[in-house]
Every structure is written in structure tokens, then in C-alpha cells.
Amino acid sequence: MPLAQFMRLRTNLTLLLLVTGFLCMEVKPRFFLKLSPSLSY
């Protein structure tokens, strides 16, 4: 595998991890609040 292709793949993986982490931080609290309102009180 060429180095440029490897670097591009690694950049894509890093971006994917960042987006996934951000989505988890954003979506999970709202999802759990909707799922169980009794826990939010």
C-alpha cells in the first residue's frame, strides 16, 4: 500500500472517529432522556 493512500485512509478513519464520538455525545443523552424520563428527575 502506498504511503499517500495509507495517510488518506488514516485521515478518513480519524475523521470518522471524531464524527462518531461527537454523534454519541450529542445523541445518547437525548435518546436516554426520551427513553427514560424518570431518570432525568
Contact map, one row per residue, 1 for C-alpha under 8 A:
11101100000000000000000000000000000000000
11111100000000000000000000000000000000000
11111110000000000000000000000000000000000
01111111000000000000000000000000000000000
11111111100000000000000000000000000000000
11111111110000000000000000000000000000000
00111111111000000000000000000000000000000
00011111111100000000000000000000000000000
00001111111110000000000000000000000000000
00000111111111000000000000000000000000000
00000011111111100000000000000000000000000
00000001111111110000000000000000000000000
00000000111111111000000000000000000000000
00000000011111111100000000000000000000000
00000000001111111110000000000000000000000
00000000000111111111000000000000000000000
00000000000011111111100000000000000000000
00000000000001111111110000000000000000000
00000000000000111111111000000000000000000
00000000000000011111111100000000000000000
00000000000000001111111110000000000000000
00000000000000000111111111000000000000000
00000000000000000011111111110000000000000
00000000000000000001111111110000000000000
00000000000000000000111111111000000000000
00000000000000000000011111111100000000000
00000000000000000000001111111110000000000
00000000000000000000001111111111000000000
00000000000000000000000011111111100000000
00000000000000000000000001111111110000000
00000000000000000000000000111111111000000
00000000000000000000000000011111111110000
00000000000000000000000000001111111110110
00000000000000000000000000000111111110000
00000000000000000000000000000011111110000
00000000000000000000000000000001111111110
00000000000000000000000000000001111111111
00000000000000000000000000000000000111111
00000000000000000000000000000000100111111
00000000000000000000000000000000100111111
00000000000000000000000000000000000011111
